[in-house]
């Protein structure tokens, strides 16, 4: 377990848990008849990252997998909480 727990990606995943909680809270408020526009904003992918601009740079500059514009569009997309699966190890 130590190699898995010491990996930077694992540490980052644990750091992201509070943001995931924010997303789950948005889903919970949906059932309380919250404004759909507010929920849509809270479920945007960019809200899962501490600094979305850095993510855009990583995707577009460091790895070159997307153009800057497409990376920005990607982060503006909305997460479908019903389709999100928790990884099992």
N, C-alpha and C positions, 0 to 999 in steps of 0.2 A: 504494500500500500504506500510506503514512503515515496517511491519514485513518482507515483501518480499525484500524491498530495503535495509534493514539492515542485511540481511543474508550474510554470508561470501561468499557463492557461487555466489550471485548476484554481490557483489563487485568485485570478481575475474573475473566474466564475463565482467564487464565494463573495468577492467584493460587489458583484452585480446583484446579489440577492436582495438588497434593500430596494433597488430599482425594480426588480421583478415584483416585489411586494407592492410597489406603487401601481404597477400594471394590474395586479390582482385586485387591489382596492378599487381601481377604476371599473373593473368588471362587477365587483360587488355593488358599487353605486349605481350601476346600470339597472339592477333589479329594484333599486329605490327610485326609479323614474327620473334619473338625472338627464339633463339635456344631452341629446345624442352628439351634438357638436363638441361638447366638453369631453365626452368619452372618446370620441374619435381622436381628439388632440392628445389625450393621455396615452392612447394606445399606439402612438407613432413610434416607429423603430428608433428614431433619434433619441427618444427619452430613455432608452436602455443604456445609453453611453454617457459617461461623465463629460466628455468633450467630443461632440459629434463632428466638429471640424477636423479633429485629429483622425477620426475614422475615415472621413472623406479623403484626407491626405494619404492615409495608408492604402486605401483601395485604389486611388487614382495615380499617386506618385510612386509610393514605395513598391507596390506590387503590379501596378498598371493593369489591373483586371477590369476596371471601369473608367470611363472618362469622368472628370470631375462632376460634370452635369448629371451623369447617370448615377453616380454615387450619392449626390445630393437628393436626387429623386428617390433613390432606394431608401434613404433615411427618412424621407417624408411619408413613406408607405405606412399603412396601418397594420398592426399585428392582429391576426385572428386568434383570440385566446382559445377557441374551441379546437383549433388545429395544432396548437403548441403541445408538444410532447416533452416530458421530462426525460432526460437521458438516464438510463439505468446502467450501472457499472457492475 
